[in-house]
Amino acid sequence: MLKNIKSVMNRTIIKKSIIIVLIIAICFIFSTNVFAVESNNTNLKILGITPNDFSGFKENTTSYSVTVPNNVKQVKVYATAKDSSAKVTGTGNIDLEEGKNKAEVVVTAKDGTTKTYTINIKRLKDGESASSSNVTEADENLGLNKLEIEGCSIEPNFNKDVHQYTVTSEETLKKLNIKAEATDEDSSVKIKGNTSLIKGQNIVTILVSDSNEKSVSTYQIYVNNNTVTPEQISKQYEEAKLSQEIKKWITIIISVIIIISLLSLKRVLKIRKKLKENHTNNAKNHFNFDELEIDDDDKKSYNYEDKELSENARKIRDNYNRINNRIENETKDRERKSKHGRHSK
């Protein structure tokens, strides 16, 4: 019976230990993987150049070609990632040489995946005809004559010849309701990036194309959504850094706990095995009243055996002392009587 109880207790301890280890392992996996989920989106939402922009951008198309007149010596490449956590490089001003030029925009996702968009820009030589269908001539008359944003003001004030504006909002805007009218009724106006705005800086692009889509005029609006001060940016950076440190130490602590738990479990099982062996050895040298089926009276007699032996020994000693005393007294009486008899004669 006792053996069965100990066996059940051992199994219970092992089960509980396994459950604890599994819970710790799940927490470890959760802290190292779930919190570390990283995006691998490397697509662009917007891509183009100013001036002499091109149309037809698609996020899955990575190569574009455009031809500009000889008087265009510099273009500005603009691009916005579809995923706000992705990093975009290769944008900004590019000096053009006559002939072939290449602009490469690289999108790096948070997990390190990259995608490269290439813009092949051909700058015509001096005197070279620009009659080819793929040449984007800069039409000075092509553009906007009206640009308004509902509920927001733009800086600087709108001017047809100014192609870059800034909108600052202390609140988090989800989208911009933009009213843009082209100078020519036959021109088309396309607005990109004015929806699904994120916190921080967003770029809204307005493309004005002529009826043949040979010439494109580009306007850009930089939207500072829920802007923060440099001190707040620094604080956010420090908080993010601290968060990473905390995650790292949590991972280390959980790993140590798992190792200690496994070692403790091993130690407990080893000790219990040794105790069980000792118990088995001791059981061989002692009577087991349950197994021998001894009556309760007999058990009591065994329990008080030493005590009863001590009492019997004490009685025997007392009797022995009384007998000795009696013999000594009788011997003394006889000796006195004997001496008295001799004196009387």
C-alpha positions as CSV (number, residue, x, y, z in Angstrom):
1,M,0.0,0.0,0.0
2,L,2.7,2.4,1.0
3,K,4.7,1.5,-2.1
4,N,1.7,2.3,-4.3
5,I,1.2,5.7,-2.7
6,K,4.8,6.7,-3.2
7,S,4.6,5.6,-6.8
8,V,1.5,7.8,-7.4
9,M,3.2,10.7,-5.7
10,N,6.3,10.3,-7.9
11,R,4.2,10.3,-11.0
12,T,2.3,13.4,-9.9
13,I,5.5,15.3,-9.2
14,I,6.9,14.3,-12.7
15,K,3.7,15.4,-14.4
16,K,3.6,18.8,-12.6
17,S,7.3,19.3,-13.4
18,I,6.7,18.6,-17.1
19,I,3.8,21.0,-17.2
20,I,5.9,23.7,-15.6
21,V,8.7,23.1,-18.1
22,L,6.2,23.2,-21.0
23,I,4.7,26.5,-19.8
24,I,8.2,28.1,-19.5
25,A,9.1,26.8,-22.9
26,I,5.9,28.3,-24.4
27,C,6.7,31.6,-22.8
28,F,10.2,31.4,-24.1
29,I,9.0,30.8,-27.7
30,F,6.4,33.5,-27.3
31,S,8.9,36.1,-26.1
32,T,11.5,35.2,-28.8
33,N,9.2,34.7,-31.8
34,V,5.8,36.3,-31.4
35,F,7.2,39.6,-30.3
36,A,9.9,39.4,-33.0
37,V,7.5,39.1,-36.0
38,E,9.0,41.1,-38.8
39,S,7.5,42.3,-42.1
40,N,8.9,41.3,-45.4
41,N,7.0,43.7,-47.6
42,T,9.4,45.3,-50.1
43,N,6.9,46.9,-52.4
44,L,6.7,50.6,-53.2
45,K,3.5,52.6,-53.1
46,I,4.8,55.5,-55.2
47,L,7.8,55.9,-57.5
48,G,8.7,58.7,-59.9
49,I,10.9,61.6,-60.8
50,T,10.5,65.4,-61.0
51,P,10.4,67.1,-63.4
52,N,9.5,65.1,-66.5
53,D,7.8,62.3,-64.6
54,F,6.5,59.1,-66.1
55,S,3.2,57.4,-65.6
56,G,2.1,53.7,-65.3
57,F,3.8,52.8,-62.0
58,K,2.9,49.4,-60.6
59,E,4.3,48.0,-57.4
60,N,5.3,44.7,-59.0
61,T,7.0,46.3,-62.0
62,T,10.6,47.0,-61.0
63,S,12.0,48.6,-64.3
64,Y,11.0,51.8,-66.0
65,S,12.4,53.9,-68.8
66,V,12.1,57.6,-69.4
67,T,13.7,60.1,-71.9
68,V,14.1,63.7,-71.0
69,P,15.2,66.7,-73.0
70,N,18.8,68.0,-73.0
71,N,18.0,71.0,-70.8
72,V,17.0,68.7,-67.9
73,K,20.3,68.3,-66.1
74,Q,19.0,67.1,-62.8
75,V,16.0,65.1,-61.6
76,K,14.7,64.3,-58.2
77,V,13.7,60.7,-57.5
78,Y,10.8,60.2,-55.1
79,A,9.5,56.9,-53.6
80,T,7.3,55.8,-50.7
81,A,7.3,52.2,-49.3
82,K,4.0,50.4,-49.0
83,D,5.1,49.2,-45.5
84,S,5.9,52.0,-43.2
85,S,8.6,49.9,-41.4
86,A,10.5,49.4,-44.6
87,K,13.6,51.5,-45.4
88,V,13.9,53.2,-48.8
89,T,17.3,54.3,-50.2
90,G,18.3,55.8,-53.6
91,T,15.9,58.8,-53.6
92,G,16.8,62.5,-54.0
93,N,18.6,64.5,-56.6
94,I,20.5,62.9,-59.4
95,D,22.7,64.7,-61.9
96,L,22.2,63.6,-65.5
97,E,24.8,63.1,-68.1
98,E,23.9,63.1,-71.8
99,G,22.9,59.7,-72.8
100,K,22.0,56.8,-70.4
101,N,21.6,57.3,-66.7
102,K,20.3,54.9,-64.1
103,A,18.5,55.5,-60.8
104,E,18.1,52.6,-58.4
105,V,15.7,52.7,-55.5
106,V,16.2,49.9,-52.9
107,V,13.5,48.9,-50.5
108,T,14.7,47.0,-47.4
109,A,12.0,45.3,-45.4
110,K,12.3,44.9,-41.6
111,D,13.4,41.3,-41.9
112,G,16.3,42.3,-44.3
113,T,14.6,41.3,-47.6
114,T,15.3,43.8,-50.4
115,K,13.8,44.8,-53.7
116,T,15.4,47.1,-56.3
117,Y,13.4,49.4,-58.6
118,T,15.3,50.7,-61.6
119,I,14.6,53.9,-63.6
120,N,16.5,54.1,-66.8
121,I,16.8,57.8,-67.7
122,K,18.0,58.9,-71.1
123,R,19.0,62.5,-71.4
124,L,19.0,63.6,-75.1
125,K,22.1,65.2,-76.5
126,D,22.2,68.8,-77.5
127,G,20.3,69.2,-80.7
128,E,18.9,65.7,-80.6
129,S,15.2,65.5,-81.6
130,A,12.7,64.9,-78.9
131,S,10.0,63.6,-81.2
132,S,10.2,60.0,-80.0
133,S,7.0,58.8,-78.3
134,N,8.8,57.9,-75.1
135,V,10.2,61.4,-74.5
136,T,8.5,63.2,-71.7
137,E,8.7,66.8,-72.7
138,A,8.3,69.4,-70.0
139,D,5.2,71.4,-70.8
140,E,5.4,74.7,-69.0
141,N,1.6,75.2,-69.3
142,L,0.9,71.7,-67.9
143,G,0.0,71.7,-64.2
144,L,-2.5,72.7,-61.6
145,N,-4.5,75.9,-61.2
146,K,-6.1,74.9,-57.9
147,L,-4.9,72.8,-55.0
148,E,-6.9,72.6,-51.7
149,I,-7.0,70.1,-48.8
150,E,-10.2,69.9,-46.8
151,G,-9.5,70.9,-43.1
152,C,-5.8,71.5,-43.7
153,S,-3.6,74.4,-44.8
154,I,-0.6,73.9,-47.1
155,E,2.8,75.7,-46.9
156,P,3.7,77.7,-48.9
157,N,0.6,79.0,-50.4
158,F,-0.4,77.4,-53.7
159,N,1.3,78.5,-56.8
160,K,1.2,76.7,-60.2
161,D,5.0,76.8,-60.4
162,V,5.6,75.4,-56.9
163,H,5.6,71.7,-56.9
164,Q,6.3,70.8,-53.3
165,Y,4.1,71.6,-50.3
166,T,3.9,70.6,-46.6
167,V,0.9,69.8,-44.4
168,T,1.4,69.5,-40.7
169,S,-1.2,68.0,-38.4
170,E,-1.1,67.4,-34.6
171,E,-3.9,64.9,-35.0
172,T,-3.6,61.5,-36.7
173,L,-5.1,61.8,-40.1
174,K,-6.3,58.7,-41.9
175,K,-6.7,60.3,-45.3
176,L,-6.7,63.7,-47.1
177,N,-9.6,65.0,-49.2
178,I,-7.7,66.8,-52.0
179,K,-9.3,69.1,-54.6
180,A,-7.0,69.5,-57.6
181,E,-7.8,71.1,-60.9
182,A,-5.6,71.0,-64.0
183,T,-4.8,74.0,-66.1
184,D,-6.0,72.2,-69.2
185,E,-9.5,70.5,-69.2
186,D,-8.1,67.7,-71.3
187,S,-5.4,66.9,-68.8
188,S,-5.9,64.1,-66.3
189,V,-5.1,64.3,-62.5
190,K,-4.1,61.3,-60.5
191,I,-3.6,61.5,-56.7
192,K,-1.5,58.8,-55.0
193,G,-0.8,58.3,-51.3
194,N,-3.6,60.3,-49.8
195,T,-5.3,57.3,-48.1
196,S,-4.1,55.0,-45.3
197,L,-1.9,57.6,-43.8
198,I,0.5,56.5,-41.1
199,K,1.9,58.3,-38.1
200,G,4.9,60.4,-39.1
201,Q,5.8,61.6,-42.6
202,N,3.7,60.7,-45.6
203,I,4.2,61.7,-49.2
204,V,1.2,62.4,-51.4
205,T,1.9,62.7,-55.2
206,I,-0.3,64.4,-57.7
207,L,0.4,63.6,-61.4
208,V,-1.0,65.9,-64.1
209,S,-0.7,64.3,-67.5
210,D,-1.6,65.7,-70.9
211,S,-4.2,64.0,-73.2
212,N,-1.5,61.9,-74.9
213,E,0.3,61.1,-71.6
214,K,3.6,62.2,-73.2
215,S,4.2,64.9,-70.6
216,V,3.7,64.7,-66.9
217,S,3.9,67.4,-64.2
218,T,4.3,66.2,-60.6
219,Y,3.3,67.9,-57.4
220,Q,4.3,66.5,-54.0
221,I,2.7,67.1,-50.6
222,Y,4.7,66.1,-47.5
223,V,2.2,65.3,-44.8
224,N,3.6,65.4,-41.2
225,N,1.0,63.3,-39.5
226,N,0.8,63.6,-35.7
227,T,4.2,65.3,-35.6
228,V,6.5,65.0,-32.7
229,T,9.3,67.2,-31.4
230,P,13.0,66.1,-31.6
231,E,12.9,65.5,-27.8
232,Q,9.9,63.2,-28.3
233,I,11.7,61.4,-31.1
234,S,14.7,60.9,-28.9
235,K,12.5,59.7,-26.1
236,Q,10.8,57.2,-28.4
237,Y,14.1,55.9,-29.5
238,E,15.3,55.4,-26.0
239,E,12.1,53.7,-25.1
240,A,12.4,51.3,-28.1
241,K,16.0,50.6,-27.1
242,L,15.0,49.9,-23.5
243,S,12.2,47.6,-24.8
244,Q,14.7,45.6,-26.8
245,E,17.0,45.3,-23.8
246,I,14.1,44.1,-21.6
247,K,13.2,41.5,-24.2
248,K,16.8,40.3,-24.4
249,W,17.0,39.9,-20.6
250,I,13.6,38.3,-20.4
251,T,14.8,35.7,-22.9
252,I,18.0,35.1,-20.9
253,I,16.1,34.8,-17.6
254,I,13.6,32.4,-19.1
255,S,16.4,30.3,-20.5
256,V,18.1,30.2,-17.1
257,I,14.8,29.2,-15.5
258,I,14.3,26.4,-17.9
259,I,17.8,25.1,-17.3
260,I,17.4,25.3,-13.5
261,S,14.0,23.6,-13.7
262,L,15.4,20.7,-15.7
263,L,18.4,20.3,-13.3
264,S,16.1,20.5,-10.3
265,L,13.8,17.9,-11.7
266,K,16.7,15.6,-12.4
267,R,18.0,16.2,-8.8
268,V,14.6,15.5,-7.3
269,L,14.2,12.3,-9.2
270,K,17.7,11.2,-8.2
271,I,17.0,11.9,-4.5
272,R,13.7,10.1,-4.6
273,K,15.3,7.1,-6.2
274,K,17.9,7.0,-3.5
275,L,15.3,7.3,-0.7
276,K,13.3,4.6,-2.2
277,E,16.4,2.3,-2.2
278,N,17.1,3.1,1.4
279,H,13.6,2.5,2.4
280,T,13.7,-0.9,0.7
281,N,16.9,-1.9,2.5
282,N,15.5,-0.7,5.9
283,A,12.3,-2.6,5.4
284,K,14.3,-5.9,5.2
285,N,15.7,-5.3,8.7
286,H,12.4,-4.5,10.5
287,F,9.2,-6.2,11.1
288,N,6.2,-5.1,9.1
289,F,3.2,-5.6,11.3
290,D,0.8,-5.1,8.3
291,E,2.4,-7.8,6.3
292,L,2.8,-10.3,9.3
293,E,-0.8,-9.7,10.3
294,I,0.0,-9.4,14.0
295,D,-2.8,-8.6,16.4
296,D,-3.0,-5.2,18.0
297,D,-2.3,-6.7,21.5
298,D,0.9,-8.4,20.1
299,K,1.9,-5.1,18.5
300,K,1.6,-3.4,21.9
301,S,3.6,-6.1,23.6
302,Y,6.4,-5.6,21.0
303,N,6.2,-1.8,21.6
304,Y,6.5,-2.2,25.4
305,E,8.8,-5.1,25.4
306,D,11.8,-3.2,26.7
307,K,9.7,-1.5,29.3
308,E,8.4,-4.8,30.7
309,L,11.8,-6.4,30.7
310,S,13.1,-3.4,32.8
311,E,10.2,-3.9,35.3
312,N,10.8,-7.6,35.7
313,A,14.5,-7.0,36.2
314,R,13.7,-4.5,39.0
315,K,11.4,-7.0,40.7
316,I,14.0,-9.7,40.6
317,R,16.6,-7.4,42.1
318,D,14.2,-6.3,44.9
319,N,13.4,-9.9,45.7
320,Y,17.1,-10.8,45.7
321,N,17.9,-7.9,48.1
322,R,15.0,-8.9,50.5
323,I,16.2,-12.5,50.6
324,N,19.8,-11.4,51.2
325,N,18.7,-9.1,54.0
326,R,16.6,-11.9,55.6
327,I,19.5,-14.4,55.5
328,E,21.8,-11.8,57.0
329,N,19.3,-11.1,59.8
330,E,18.8,-14.8,60.6
331,T,22.5,-15.4,60.6
332,K,23.1,-12.5,63.1
333,D,20.3,-13.9,65.4
334,R,21.8,-17.3,65.5
335,E,25.2,-15.9,66.3
336,R,23.7,-13.9,69.2
337,K,21.8,-16.9,70.6
338,S,24.9,-19.0,70.4
339,K,27.0,-16.5,72.3
340,H,24.3,-16.1,75.0
341,G,24.2,-19.9,75.6
342,R,27.9,-20.2,76.2
343,H,27.9,-17.4,78.7
344,S,25.0,-19.0,80.7
345,K,26.8,-22.3,81.2
